[in-house]
């Protein structure tokens, strides 16, 4: 009996949370800025895929990696 009540409550709550979500459309993904990435200028990924480098300038204008 307790399992039936627990299962019913779980299904009811899961159904309510699914109805609360808006549908996702291709137009929203591809033509809106909702899912666009943010870029960081001067950032370069290394070949290992784990590290990165930046090119900055010191106070006297000399480039430093």
PDB file with SEQRES, HELIX, SHEET and CRYST1 records, atoms N, CA, C and O in Angstrom:
SEQRES   1 A   65  UNK UNK UNK UNK UNK UNK UNK UNK UNK UNK UNK UNK UNK          
SEQRES   2 A   65  UNK UNK UNK UNK UNK UNK UNK UNK UNK UNK UNK UNK UNK          
SEQRES   3 A   65  UNK UNK UNK UNK UNK UNK UNK UNK UNK UNK UNK UNK UNK          
SEQRES   4 A   65  UNK UNK UNK UNK UNK UNK UNK UNK UNK UNK UNK UNK UNK          
SEQRES   5 A   65  UNK UNK UNK UNK UNK UNK UNK UNK UNK UNK UNK UNK UNK          
HELIX    1 AA1 UNK A    2  UNK A   19  1                                  18    
HELIX    2 AA2 UNK A   26  UNK A   31  1                                   6    
SHEET    1 AA1 2 UNK A  43  UNK A  45  0                                        
SHEET    2 AA1 2 UNK A  52  UNK A  54 -1                                        
SHEET    1 AA2 2 UNK A  56  UNK A  57  0                                        
SHEET    2 AA2 2 UNK A  63  UNK A  64 -1                                        
CRYST1    1.000    1.000    1.000  90.00  90.00  90.00 P 1           1          
ATOM      1  N   UNK A   1       0.822  -1.196   0.000  1.00  0.00           N  
ATOM      2  CA  UNK A   1       0.000   0.000   0.000  1.00  0.00           C  
ATOM      3  C   UNK A   1       0.868   1.263   0.000  1.00  0.00           C  
ATOM      4  O   UNK A   1       0.588   2.221  -0.721  1.00  0.00           O  
ATOM      5  N   UNK A   2       1.933   1.248   0.826  1.00  0.00           N  
ATOM      6  CA  UNK A   2       2.815   2.420   0.890  1.00  0.00           C  
ATOM      7  C   UNK A   2       3.542   2.622  -0.436  1.00  0.00           C  
ATOM      8  O   UNK A   2       3.773   3.754  -0.861  1.00  0.00           O  
ATOM      9  N   UNK A   3       3.904   1.505  -1.091  1.00  0.00           N  
ATOM     10  CA  UNK A   3       4.590   1.615  -2.379  1.00  0.00           C  
ATOM     11  C   UNK A   3       3.677   2.238  -3.429  1.00  0.00           C  
ATOM     12  O   UNK A   3       4.125   3.041  -4.247  1.00  0.00           O  
ATOM     13  N   UNK A   4       2.428   1.879  -3.407  1.00  0.00           N  
ATOM     14  CA  UNK A   4       1.466   2.420  -4.364  1.00  0.00           C  
ATOM     15  C   UNK A   4       1.296   3.922  -4.173  1.00  0.00           C  
ATOM     16  O   UNK A   4       1.255   4.675  -5.146  1.00  0.00           O  
ATOM     17  N   UNK A   5       1.199   4.351  -2.929  1.00  0.00           N  
ATOM     18  CA  UNK A   5       1.066   5.785  -2.641  1.00  0.00           C  
ATOM     19  C   UNK A   5       2.332   6.528  -3.051  1.00  0.00           C  
ATOM     20  O   UNK A   5       2.262   7.610  -3.633  1.00  0.00           O  
ATOM     21  N   UNK A   6       3.493   5.942  -2.744  1.00  0.00           N  
ATOM     22  CA  UNK A   6       4.768   6.569  -3.108  1.00  0.00           C  
ATOM     23  C   UNK A   6       4.906   6.666  -4.626  1.00  0.00           C  
ATOM     24  O   UNK A   6       5.323   7.700  -5.147  1.00  0.00           O  
ATOM     25  N   UNK A   7       4.559   5.595  -5.333  1.00  0.00           N  
ATOM     26  CA  UNK A   7       4.638   5.602  -6.788  1.00  0.00           C  
ATOM     27  C   UNK A   7       3.679   6.629  -7.387  1.00  0.00           C  
ATOM     28  O   UNK A   7       4.044   7.355  -8.311  1.00  0.00           O  
ATOM     29  N   UNK A   8       2.473   6.690  -6.870  1.00  0.00           N  
ATOM     30  CA  UNK A   8       1.496   7.660  -7.361  1.00  0.00           C  
ATOM     31  C   UNK A   8       1.940   9.087  -7.133  1.00  0.00           C  
ATOM     32  O   UNK A   8       1.794   9.934  -8.014  1.00  0.00           O  
ATOM     33  N   UNK A   9       2.482   9.363  -5.956  1.00  0.00           N  
ATOM     34  CA  UNK A   9       2.971  10.709  -5.644  1.00  0.00           C  
ATOM     35  C   UNK A   9       4.137  11.087  -6.551  1.00  0.00           C  
ATOM     36  O   UNK A   9       4.203  12.213  -7.045  1.00  0.00           O  
ATOM     37  N   UNK A  10       5.056  10.146  -6.770  1.00  0.00           N  
ATOM     38  CA  UNK A  10       6.211  10.402  -7.632  1.00  0.00           C  
ATOM     39  C   UNK A  10       5.768  10.709  -9.063  1.00  0.00           C  
ATOM     40  O   UNK A  10       6.253  11.658  -9.678  1.00  0.00           O  
ATOM     41  N   UNK A  11       4.852   9.907  -9.584  1.00  0.00           N  
ATOM     42  CA  UNK A  11       4.365  10.140 -10.950  1.00  0.00           C  
ATOM     43  C   UNK A  11       3.621  11.465 -11.067  1.00  0.00           C  
ATOM     44  O   UNK A  11       3.748  12.164 -12.072  1.00  0.00           O  
ATOM     45  N   UNK A  12       2.858  11.804 -10.058  1.00  0.00           N  
ATOM     46  CA  UNK A  12       2.126  13.072 -10.069  1.00  0.00           C  
ATOM     47  C   UNK A  12       3.083  14.261 -10.079  1.00  0.00           C  
ATOM     48  O   UNK A  12       2.898  15.202 -10.851  1.00  0.00           O  
ATOM     49  N   UNK A  13       4.102  14.221  -9.226  1.00  0.00           N  
ATOM     50  CA  UNK A  13       5.068  15.322  -9.167  1.00  0.00           C  
ATOM     51  C   UNK A  13       5.895  15.407 -10.445  1.00  0.00           C  
ATOM     52  O   UNK A  13       6.189  16.504 -10.921  1.00  0.00           O  
ATOM     53  N   UNK A  14       6.272  14.264 -11.000  1.00  0.00           N  
ATOM     54  CA  UNK A  14       7.042  14.267 -12.248  1.00  0.00           C  
ATOM     55  C   UNK A  14       6.208  14.846 -13.384  1.00  0.00           C  
ATOM     56  O   UNK A  14       6.721  15.615 -14.197  1.00  0.00           O  
ATOM     57  N   UNK A  15       4.947  14.493 -13.448  1.00  0.00           N  
ATOM     58  CA  UNK A  15       4.070  15.030 -14.485  1.00  0.00           C  
ATOM     59  C   UNK A  15       3.871  16.521 -14.357  1.00  0.00           C  
ATOM     60  O   UNK A  15       3.802  17.227 -15.362  1.00  0.00           O  
ATOM     61  N   UNK A  16       3.777  17.010 -13.138  1.00  0.00           N  
ATOM     62  CA  UNK A  16       3.598  18.449 -12.921  1.00  0.00           C  
ATOM     63  C   UNK A  16       4.835  19.220 -13.346  1.00  0.00           C  
ATOM     64  O   UNK A  16       4.720  20.302 -13.923  1.00  0.00           O  
ATOM     65  N   UNK A  17       6.019  18.682 -13.070  1.00  0.00           N  
ATOM     66  CA  UNK A  17       7.237  19.400 -13.438  1.00  0.00           C  
ATOM     67  C   UNK A  17       7.438  19.406 -14.949  1.00  0.00           C  
ATOM     68  O   UNK A  17       7.986  20.367 -15.489  1.00  0.00           O  
ATOM     69  N   UNK A  18       7.011  18.362 -15.638  1.00  0.00           N  
ATOM     70  CA  UNK A  18       7.143  18.339 -17.092  1.00  0.00           C  
ATOM     71  C   UNK A  18       6.195  19.318 -17.762  1.00  0.00           C  
ATOM     72  O   UNK A  18       6.538  19.889 -18.797  1.00  0.00           O  
ATOM     73  N   UNK A  19       5.035  19.523 -17.208  1.00  0.00           N  
ATOM     74  CA  UNK A  19       4.087  20.469 -17.785  1.00  0.00           C  
ATOM     75  C   UNK A  19       4.534  21.908 -17.580  1.00  0.00           C  
ATOM     76  O   UNK A  19       4.131  22.789 -18.338  1.00  0.00           O  
ATOM     77  N   UNK A  20       5.349  22.159 -16.581  1.00  0.00           N  
ATOM     78  CA  UNK A  20       5.769  23.520 -16.268  1.00  0.00           C  
ATOM     79  C   UNK A  20       6.821  24.037 -17.246  1.00  0.00           C  
ATOM     80  O   UNK A  20       7.071  25.242 -17.295  1.00  0.00           O  
ATOM     81  N   UNK A  21       7.441  23.148 -18.025  1.00  0.00           N  
ATOM     82  CA  UNK A  21       8.501  23.560 -18.933  1.00  0.00           C  
ATOM     83  C   UNK A  21       7.924  23.998 -20.271  1.00  0.00           C  
ATOM     84  O   UNK A  21       6.978  23.396 -20.778  1.00  0.00           O  
ATOM     85  N   UNK A  22       8.508  25.058 -20.840  1.00  0.00           N  
ATOM     86  CA  UNK A  22       8.114  25.520 -22.168  1.00  0.00           C  
ATOM     87  C   UNK A  22       8.741  24.614 -23.217  1.00  0.00           C  
ATOM     88  O   UNK A  22       9.791  24.016 -22.980  1.00  0.00           O  
ATOM     89  N   UNK A  23       8.105  24.512 -24.362  1.00  0.00           N  
ATOM     90  CA  UNK A  23       8.664  23.696 -25.435  1.00  0.00           C  
ATOM     91  C   UNK A  23       9.831  24.443 -26.076  1.00  0.00           C  
ATOM     92  O   UNK A  23       9.838  25.671 -26.147  1.00  0.00           O  
ATOM     93  N   UNK A  24      10.806  23.682 -26.536  1.00  0.00           N  
ATOM     94  CA  UNK A  24      12.003  24.233 -27.151  1.00  0.00           C  
ATOM     95  C   UNK A  24      11.860  24.108 -28.661  1.00  0.00           C  
ATOM     96  O   UNK A  24      11.543  23.032 -29.168  1.00  0.00           O  
ATOM     97  N   UNK A  25      12.090  25.191 -29.375  1.00  0.00           N  
ATOM     98  CA  UNK A  25      11.939  25.177 -30.829  1.00  0.00           C  
ATOM     99  C   UNK A  25      13.283  25.420 -31.503  1.00  0.00           C  
ATOM    100  O   UNK A  25      14.210  25.955 -30.896  1.00  0.00           O  
ATOM    101  N   UNK A  26      13.373  25.016 -32.772  1.00  0.00           N  
ATOM    102  CA  UNK A  26      14.590  25.266 -33.545  1.00  0.00           C  
ATOM    103  C   UNK A  26      14.842  26.758 -33.701  1.00  0.00           C  
ATOM    104  O   UNK A  26      15.991  27.199 -33.683  1.00  0.00           O  
ATOM    105  N   UNK A  27      13.787  27.529 -33.853  1.00  0.00           N  
ATOM    106  CA  UNK A  27      13.934  28.979 -34.003  1.00  0.00           C  
ATOM    107  C   UNK A  27      14.606  29.572 -32.767  1.00  0.00           C  
ATOM    108  O   UNK A  27      15.463  30.447 -32.889  1.00  0.00           O  
ATOM    109  N   UNK A  28      14.227  29.105 -31.589  1.00  0.00           N  
ATOM    110  CA  UNK A  28      14.828  29.625 -30.362  1.00  0.00           C  
ATOM    111  C   UNK A  28      16.296  29.225 -30.255  1.00  0.00           C  
ATOM    112  O   UNK A  28      17.116  30.003 -29.767  1.00  0.00           O  
ATOM    113  N   UNK A  29      16.631  28.025 -30.705  1.00  0.00           N  
ATOM    114  CA  UNK A  29      18.016  27.554 -30.616  1.00  0.00           C  
ATOM    115  C   UNK A  29      18.916  28.292 -31.600  1.00  0.00           C  
ATOM    116  O   UNK A  29      19.981  28.777 -31.216  1.00  0.00           O  
ATOM    117  N   UNK A  30      18.504  28.384 -32.869  1.00  0.00           N  
ATOM    118  CA  UNK A  30      19.387  28.887 -33.914  1.00  0.00           C  
ATOM    119  C   UNK A  30      19.281  30.381 -34.193  1.00  0.00           C  
ATOM    120  O   UNK A  30      20.257  30.977 -34.649  1.00  0.00           O  
ATOM    121  N   UNK A  31      18.141  31.009 -33.938  1.00  0.00           N  
ATOM    122  CA  UNK A  31      17.958  32.401 -34.340  1.00  0.00           C  
ATOM    123  C   UNK A  31      17.864  33.385 -33.182  1.00  0.00           C  
ATOM    124  O   UNK A  31      17.804  34.593 -33.411  1.00  0.00           O  
ATOM    125  N   UNK A  32      17.851  32.906 -31.965  1.00  0.00           N  
ATOM    126  CA  UNK A  32      17.834  33.832 -30.831  1.00  0.00           C  
ATOM    127  C   UNK A  32      19.191  33.782 -30.131  1.00  0.00           C  
ATOM    128  O   UNK A  32      19.997  32.891 -30.399  1.00  0.00           O  
ATOM    129  N   UNK A  33      19.436  34.703 -29.267  1.00  0.00           N  
ATOM    130  CA  UNK A  33      20.708  34.761 -28.540  1.00  0.00           C  
ATOM    131  C   UNK A  33      20.642  33.985 -27.226  1.00  0.00           C  
ATOM    132  O   UNK A  33      21.545  34.108 -26.399  1.00  0.00           O  
ATOM    133  N   UNK A  34      19.603  33.197 -27.021  1.00  0.00           N  
ATOM    134  CA  UNK A  34      19.431  32.468 -25.771  1.00  0.00           C  
ATOM    135  C   UNK A  34      20.558  31.475 -25.534  1.00  0.00           C  
ATOM    136  O   UNK A  34      21.048  31.359 -24.410  1.00  0.00           O  
ATOM    137  N   UNK A  35      20.979  30.756 -26.570  1.00  0.00           N  
ATOM    138  CA  UNK A  35      21.987  29.715 -26.423  1.00  0.00           C  
ATOM    139  C   UNK A  35      23.314  30.090 -27.067  1.00  0.00           C  
ATOM    140  O   UNK A  35      24.126  29.210 -27.352  1.00  0.00           O  
ATOM    141  N   UNK A  36      23.552  31.367 -27.300  1.00  0.00           N  
ATOM    142  CA  UNK A  36      24.802  31.776 -27.932  1.00  0.00           C  
ATOM    143  C   UNK A  36      25.946  31.723 -26.922  1.00  0.00           C  
ATOM    144  O   UNK A  36      25.752  31.883 -25.717  1.00  0.00           O  
ATOM    145  N   UNK A  37      27.131  31.495 -27.451  1.00  0.00           N  
ATOM    146  CA  UNK A  37      28.311  31.419 -26.595  1.00  0.00           C  
ATOM    147  C   UNK A  37      28.885  32.806 -26.374  1.00  0.00           C  
ATOM    148  O   UNK A  37      28.665  33.718 -27.171  1.00  0.00           O  
ATOM    149  N   UNK A  38      29.607  32.951 -25.305  1.00  0.00           N  
ATOM    150  CA  UNK A  38      30.304  34.201 -25.026  1.00  0.00           C  
ATOM    151  C   UNK A  38      31.778  33.986 -25.347  1.00  0.00           C  
ATOM    152  O   UNK A  38      32.368  32.977 -24.961  1.00  0.00           O  
ATOM    153  N   UNK A  39      32.355  34.931 -26.046  1.00  0.00           N  
ATOM    154  CA  UNK A  39      33.738  34.805 -26.469  1.00  0.00           C  
ATOM    155  C   UNK A  39      34.650  35.617 -25.558  1.00  0.00           C  
ATOM    156  O   UNK A  39      34.273  36.663 -25.029  1.00  0.00           O  
ATOM    157  N   UNK A  40      35.860  35.097 -25.396  1.00  0.00           N  
ATOM    158  CA  UNK A  40      36.894  35.795 -24.648  1.00  0.00           C  
ATOM    159  C   UNK A  40      38.007  36.097 -25.636  1.00  0.00           C  
ATOM    160  O   UNK A  40      38.593  35.175 -26.205  1.00  0.00           O  
ATOM    161  N   UNK A  41      38.304  37.355 -25.849  1.00  0.00           N  
ATOM    162  CA  UNK A  41      39.329  37.701 -26.827  1.00  0.00           C  
ATOM    163  C   UNK A  41      40.716  37.419 -26.267  1.00  0.00           C  
ATOM    164  O   UNK A  41      40.963  37.570 -25.071  1.00  0.00           O  
ATOM    165  N   UNK A  42      41.614  37.007 -27.153  1.00  0.00           N  
ATOM    166  CA  UNK A  42      42.987  36.757 -26.766  1.00  0.00           C  
ATOM    167  C   UNK A  42      43.220  35.412 -26.120  1.00  0.00           C  
ATOM    168  O   UNK A  42      44.290  35.190 -25.554  1.00  0.00           O  
ATOM    169  N   UNK A  43      42.271  34.515 -26.180  1.00  0.00           N  
ATOM    170  CA  UNK A  43      42.394  33.212 -25.541  1.00  0.00           C  
ATOM    171  C   UNK A  43      42.595  32.159 -26.615  1.00  0.00           C  
ATOM    172  O   UNK A  43      41.790  32.060 -27.541  1.00  0.00           O  
ATOM    173  N   UNK A  44      43.653  31.373 -26.508  1.00  0.00           N  
ATOM    174  CA  UNK A  44      43.943  30.323 -27.483  1.00  0.00           C  
ATOM    175  C   UNK A  44      44.039  28.982 -26.768  1.00  0.00           C  
ATOM    176  O   UNK A  44      44.727  28.856 -25.755  1.00  0.00           O  
ATOM    177  N   UNK A  45      43.345  27.984 -27.301  1.00  0.00           N  
ATOM    178  CA  UNK A  45      43.385  26.642 -26.734  1.00  0.00           C  
ATOM    179  C   UNK A  45      44.654  25.935 -27.188  1.00  0.00           C  
ATOM    180  O   UNK A  45      45.073  26.078 -28.337  1.00  0.00           O  
ATOM    181  N   UNK A  46      45.263  25.174 -26.289  1.00  0.00           N  
ATOM    182  CA  UNK A  46      46.444  24.390 -26.635  1.00  0.00           C  
ATOM    183  C   UNK A  46      45.994  23.096 -27.308  1.00  0.00           C  
ATOM    184  O   UNK A  46      44.814  22.751 -27.259  1.00  0.00           O  
ATOM    185  N   UNK A  47      46.928  22.377 -27.939  1.00  0.00           N  
ATOM    186  CA  UNK A  47      46.585  21.162 -28.665  1.00  0.00           C  
ATOM    187  C   UNK A  47      46.106  20.036 -27.755  1.00  0.00           C  
ATOM    188  O   UNK A  47      45.403  19.138 -28.219  1.00  0.00           O  
ATOM    189  N   UNK A  48      46.466  20.058 -26.473  1.00  0.00           N  
ATOM    190  CA  UNK A  48      46.024  18.982 -25.579  1.00  0.00           C  
ATOM    191  C   UNK A  48      44.559  19.124 -25.185  1.00  0.00           C  
ATOM    192  O   UNK A  48      43.986  18.191 -24.622  1.00  0.00           O  
ATOM    193  N   UNK A  49      43.939  20.265 -25.466  1.00  0.00           N  
ATOM    194  CA  UNK A  49      42.531  20.469 -25.174  1.00  0.00           C  
ATOM    195  C   UNK A  49      42.229  20.785 -23.725  1.00  0.00           C  
ATOM    196  O   UNK A  49      41.064  20.969 -23.373  1.00  0.00           O  
ATOM    197  N   UNK A  50      43.236  20.854 -22.876  1.00  0.00           N  
ATOM    198  CA  UNK A  50      43.024  21.109 -21.451  1.00  0.00           C  
ATOM    199  C   UNK A  50      43.562  22.465 -21.003  1.00  0.00           C  
ATOM    200  O   UNK A  50      43.084  23.032 -20.020  1.00  0.00           O  
ATOM    201  N   UNK A  51      44.544  22.979 -21.715  1.00  0.00           N  
ATOM    202  CA  UNK A  51      45.202  24.214 -21.298  1.00  0.00           C  
ATOM    203  C   UNK A  51      44.976  25.301 -22.346  1.00  0.00           C  
ATOM    204  O   UNK A  51      44.554  25.021 -23.468  1.00  0.00           O  
ATOM    205  N   UNK A  52      45.258  26.527 -21.967  1.00  0.00           N  
ATOM    206  CA  UNK A  52      45.104  27.644 -22.888  1.00  0.00           C  
ATOM    207  C   UNK A  52      46.176  28.688 -22.597  1.00  0.00           C  
ATOM    208  O   UNK A  52      46.789  28.691 -21.529  1.00  0.00           O  
ATOM    209  N   UNK A  53      46.388  29.574 -23.566  1.00  0.00           N  
ATOM    210  CA  UNK A  53      47.331  30.673 -23.397  1.00  0.00           C  
ATOM    211  C   UNK A  53      46.626  31.984 -23.710  1.00  0.00           C  
ATOM    212  O   UNK A  53      45.613  32.010 -24.410  1.00  0.00           O  
ATOM    213  N   UNK A  54      47.171  33.058 -23.187  1.00  0.00           N  
ATOM    214  CA  UNK A  54      46.666  34.388 -23.507  1.00  0.00           C  
ATOM    215  C   UNK A  54      47.841  35.267 -23.901  1.00  0.00           C  
ATOM    216  O   UNK A  54      48.965  35.062 -23.445  1.00  0.00           O  
ATOM    217  N   UNK A  55      47.572  36.234 -24.741  1.00  0.00           N  
ATOM    218  CA  UNK A  55      48.584  37.197 -25.135  1.00  0.00           C  
ATOM    219  C   UNK A  55      48.202  38.530 -24.516  1.00  0.00           C  
ATOM    220  O   UNK A  55      47.178  39.119 -24.863  1.00  0.00           O  
ATOM    221  N   UNK A  56      49.026  38.996 -23.603  1.00  0.00           N  
ATOM    222  CA  UNK A  56      48.764  40.252 -22.907  1.00  0.00           C  
ATOM    223  C   UNK A  56      49.950  41.183 -23.100  1.00  0.00           C  
ATOM    224  O   UNK A  56      51.025  40.757 -23.522  1.00  0.00           O  
ATOM    225  N   UNK A  57      49.751  42.424 -22.795  1.00  0.00           N  
ATOM    226  CA  UNK A  57      50.835  43.401 -22.881  1.00  0.00           C  
ATOM    227  C   UNK A  57      51.234  43.844 -21.483  1.00  0.00           C  
ATOM    228  O   UNK A  57      50.393  44.006 -20.599  1.00  0.00           O  
ATOM    229  N   UNK A  58      52.534  44.035 -21.302  1.00  0.00           N  
ATOM    230  CA  UNK A  58      53.024  44.558 -20.029  1.00  0.00           C  
ATOM    231  C   UNK A  58      52.763  46.061 -19.975  1.00  0.00           C  
ATOM    232  O   UNK A  58      52.242  46.636 -20.931  1.00  0.00           O  
ATOM    233  N   UNK A  59      53.117  46.688 -18.882  1.00  0.00           N  
ATOM    234  CA  UNK A  59      52.873  48.121 -18.700  1.00  0.00           C  
ATOM    235  C   UNK A  59      53.595  48.969 -19.749  1.00  0.00           C  
ATOM    236  O   UNK A  59      53.110  50.037 -20.123  1.00  0.00           O  
ATOM    237  N   UNK A  60      54.765  48.491 -20.230  1.00  0.00           N  
ATOM    238  CA  UNK A  60      55.500  49.262 -21.233  1.00  0.00           C  
ATOM    239  C   UNK A  60      55.179  48.833 -22.667  1.00  0.00           C  
ATOM    240  O   UNK A  60      55.886  49.227 -23.594  1.00  0.00           O  
ATOM    241  N   UNK A  61      54.118  48.024 -22.867  1.00  0.00           N  
ATOM    242  CA  UNK A  61      53.647  47.682 -24.205  1.00  0.00           C  
ATOM    243  C   UNK A  61      54.294  46.474 -24.841  1.00  0.00           C  
ATOM    244  O   UNK A  61      54.080  46.219 -26.026  1.00  0.00           O  
ATOM    245  N   UNK A  62      55.079  45.720 -24.089  1.00  0.00           N  
ATOM    246  CA  UNK A  62      55.738  44.534 -24.629  1.00  0.00           C  
ATOM    247  C   UNK A  62      54.784  43.339 -24.517  1.00  0.00           C  
ATOM    248  O   UNK A  62      54.233  43.092 -23.443  1.00  0.00           O  
ATOM    249  N   UNK A  63      54.581  42.594 -25.613  1.00  0.00           N  
ATOM    250  CA  UNK A  63      53.697  41.420 -25.535  1.00  0.00           C  
ATOM    251  C   UNK A  63      54.270  40.349 -24.614  1.00  0.00           C  
ATOM    252  O   UNK A  63      55.472  40.087 -24.632  1.00  0.00           O  
ATOM    253  N   UNK A  64      53.416  39.738 -23.819  1.00  0.00           N  
ATOM    254  CA  UNK A  64      53.828  38.672 -22.906  1.00  0.00           C  
ATOM    255  C   UNK A  64      52.829  37.528 -23.017  1.00  0.00           C  
ATOM    256  O   UNK A  64      51.617  37.743 -23.007  1.00  0.00           O  
ATOM    257  N   UNK A  65      53.357  36.303 -23.124  1.00  0.00           N  
ATOM    258  CA  UNK A  65      52.481  35.127 -23.224  1.00  0.00           C  
ATOM    259  C   UNK A  65      52.221  34.588 -21.832  1.00  0.00           C  
ATOM    260  O   UNK A  65      51.507  33.597 -21.677  1.00  0.00           O  
TER     261      UNK A  65                                                      
END                                                                             
